[in-house]
Structure formats: structure tokens, C-alpha cells
Amino acid sequence: MRQTTTILAVILLACGLAAADSLTINSIPYRNVRVIAAANGKITYEFNGRNYDKPLTDVSYIVISSQREFNKAEDALKAGRFADAAAAYTACQKSAGKPAWLGRLLRYRRLQAATGAKMPGQAAADWLGIVDEAGVSRLAVMMAPEVIAPKGSSENARAIELLEKRVGGKGDALLGAKVKEMLLKLYAVEALSDKAAMLNAATAPASAPGANGRPGVPKAPVVEVSVGQVSRQLQEAASQIKLGQYDAAIENIKSKLNRFSALELSGALLLQGKAFQLSYEKGGAKDRKKLMAAELCFMRVAACFDPSTPEVPEALYLAAMVERAAGNQVAADNAMRLLVSRHSRSQWAQKARAALDASAGPE
């Protein structure tokens, strides 16, 4: 009996009926195939000794015999349980023993699930991953998700953070236009008209030099806030800032100031200063008290913490920018010179040098 079972197993394997994958392409099931690759928006499978490529947009259902977690995700996607599908794809991504091409396939499938689940943050992450893997191909760029969550959602905040990192970078013009389009839609939902104006200004064609042949003095930079780079206690406030809820973020940080550790306090003050500055920029009446409160936060970081504290160079630079916005050019220049002297290798010192050169005018 055992010999008969062994012979039967060998026959099944030889015929490709054991451990086989299956695909549903344009509503037609293809069984007894073997998926071998996924790239550039296509899936590659082997059938009867020949390889075939099909666009993933034509594939509605995939079963990979060796990937149980992936198959769970596919079942959920097929049933329209998009959030469950996205979670299952992530679980599969974290599992061991998967071929390299499966990671690429996961991005394509989870992008579809995240779009259906109204998860713009996850969708943007997978889309940008696909774009990078494909070398910014036109096909990958045109796969950009069109999904936005309700106002105030953390998914919108995550999408904004990811997309803002791609603004103004070198690369394909089509990608830049698509990123801008997606951001403007997110800004509109979150009522971030100030950020939309800044984005439009930042991506506009460069202006001509002034009458003296030199560019004009640069305006204060857009304050950047990265949710992923702050401590857990500050992530909620950082998300609020990303969504334009500046005053709420200020109160959030203020309520926790006595609970931050010594290592967290400099980051908390820097973030609170950014919230004050952005609230000032957004306000139509331009409340100078907020501008001064922002400067106080920045100067507390610059003056009260050890110079080796990571936040100190940025705080010095932002304090200088506040002084310049308030019309105190001498104080601004002094702060920037101090920054260049003490933190010459930092990116903020480089920005300070550029600002000092621009404000100096022609020699």
C-alpha cells in the first residue's frame, strides 16, 4: 500500500498536479501553473514548460501553493474585505521563506486592497515602492492611487508625509506632477490651504533674477515635521501638525511638558515652536504673539541644551528665520553666524550660509 501511495505521488508531481498555483485572468481560471516572477506591473507564470507574462490589472485572483498567508489575503480581496486583505498582505510580507519576487507582488496587491479600504497612507507607501522598484517607469507612475480618507484621518497624515518627501526632488517630471496632484487633493480635504499655496509656489517655474542680476533674498523655508522621526509621546502632536491642527498640537505638547524625559524635551520644544510658527503663518490676522512664542521655543532649545543635542542646529536656524520674518535682520544674521560657527557640518549651517550670502547682496 505504501509503495502504491509513493508511486501515485510521483505521478502527480510529474504531471504538475501537486503544489500547483492558479490564476484567474480576465475571469478565466488558469490552474496547474507555477508563478515565477512579478515586476513592472506584470506577473510571470510557467505552464507546460513555457513562460507567460500577463498584466496584473487583468489578474483578479491568485493562489500560490507555498504561501498560505498570501492566499488568505487573496481570499479577503476577492470577497471585498479590503482592510482584512491589506492586513494579511502585511503579515505575509513579514513572514520568512518567501521568494524575492513575492515582495514585489505583495506591493501591487496591497495597493489594490489599501485603495479599496480607503487607506491612502498605505496605498501611497506601496505605490512609491513600486515606482522606485520599476525605475520610475510611466506604467508605475500611472498606477498612482486615487483614494482619500475622511478629514482628520491618520492615513491622510501618513500619505501627506510620504508624498511631501518627494516634492522638489530630482527625477521624472511625470512623477513630480502626479505627487503634486495627489498632495493638492489631500490638502483640499484637510483644509490645508496654506500648504497648498506653499506647494504651488515651490513647484512654480523659477523666477528671473533681480535688477542687480542676483536672486532675491529667499523667504523663510517651509517648516517640516516628520511623524516617523519623533518619539512615541509626540507622534500624535506631529500628526496634528501634518493635518493643519496647529493649535491642538500646541496644547497637546503643553499638557505633556512635565512628562517628557530630558532626551525628549528638546524635541518637544522644537515641535511646539514649529506648531506656533505654522499657526502664525496660517492665521489671516498674523498674531505676532504666536511668532514670538515660536522664537521662544526655538531659543530655549538653542540656549538651554548641550550643543551636541541633535535639535540645536535646526532650532538656531528656525530662530533666525523668525527674527528675519519679524524684521530683525541683524539678530537673524547673528544667529545664523553662530550656527555656522558652532555647527559648520550640519545641513542647517549650509542653509544659513546660503541665506547670509543671499542677504548680503552684490559685493
C-alpha positions, 0 to 999 in steps of 0.5 A, a space after each residue: 500500500 505504501 509503495 502504491 501511495 509513493 508511486 501515485 505521488 510521483 505521478 502527480 508531481 510529474 504531471 504538475 498536479 501537486 503544489 500547483 498555483 492558479 490564476 484567474 485572468 480576465 475571469 478565466 481560471 488558469 490552474 496547474 501553473 507555477 508563478 515565477 516572477 512579478 515586476 513592472 506591473 506584470 506577473 510571470 507564470 510557467 505552464 507546460 514548460 513555457 513562460 507567460 507574462 500577463 498584466 496584473 490589472 487583468 489578474 483578479 485572483 491568485 493562489 500560490 501553493 507555498 504561501 498560505 498567508 498570501 492566499 488568505 489575503 487573496 481570499 479577503 480581496 476577492 470577497 471585498 474585505 479590503 482592510 482584512 486583505 491589506 492586513 494579511 498582505 502585511 503579515 505575509 510580507 513579514 513572514 520568512 521563506 518567501 521568494 524575492 519576487 513575492 515582495 514585489 507582488 505583495 506591493 501591487 496587491 496591497 495597493 489594490 486592497 489599501 485603495 479599496 479600504 480607503 487607506 491612502 497612507 498605505 496605498 501611497 507607501 506601496 505605490 512609491 515602492 513600486 515606482 522606485 522598484 520599476 525605475 520610475 517607469 510611466 506604467 508605475 507612475 500611472 498606477 498612482 492611487 486615487 483614494 482619500 480618507 475622511 478629514 482628520 484621518 491618520 492615513 491622510 497624515 501618513 500619505 501627506 508625509 510620504 508624498 511631501 518627501 518627494 516634492 522638489 526632488 530630482 527625477 521624472 517630471 511625470 512623477 513630480 506632477 502626479 505627487 503634486 496632484 495627489 498632495 493638492 487633493 489631500 490638502 483640499 480635504 484637510 483644509 490645508 490651504 496654506 500648504 497648498 499655496 506653499 506647494 504651488 509656489 515651490 513647484 512654480 517655474 523659477 523666477 528671473 533674477 533681480 535688477 542687480 542680476 542676483 536672486 532675491 533674498 529667499 523667504 523663510 523655508 517651509 517648516 517640516 515635521 516628520 511623524 516617523 522621526 519623533 518619539 512615541 509621546 509626540 507622534 500624535 502632536 506631529 500628526 496634528 501638525 501634518 493635518 493643519 491642527 496647529 493649535 491642538 498640537 500646541 496644547 497637546 505638547 503643553 499638557 505633556 511638558 512635565 512628562 517628557 524625559 530630558 532626551 525628549 524635551 528638546 524635541 518637544 520644544 522644537 515641535 511646539 515652536 514649529 506648531 506656533 510658527 505654522 499657526 502664525 503663518 496660517 492665521 489671516 490676522 498674523 498674531 505676532 504673539 504666536 511668532 514670538 512664542 515660536 522664537 521662544 521655543 526655538 531659543 530655549 532649545 538653542 540656549 538651554 541644551 548641550 550643543 551636541 543635542 541633535 535639535 540645536 542646529 535646526 532650532 538656531 536656524 528656525 530662530 533666525 528665520 523668525 527674527 528675519 520674518 519679524 524684521 530683525 535682520 541683524 539678530 537673524 544674521 547673528 544667529 545664523 553666524 553662530 550656527 555656522 560657527 558652532 555647527 559648520 557640518 550640519 545641513 542647517 549651517 549650509 542653509 544659513 550660509 546660503 541665506 547670509 550670502 543671499 542677504 548680503 547682496 552684490 559685493 
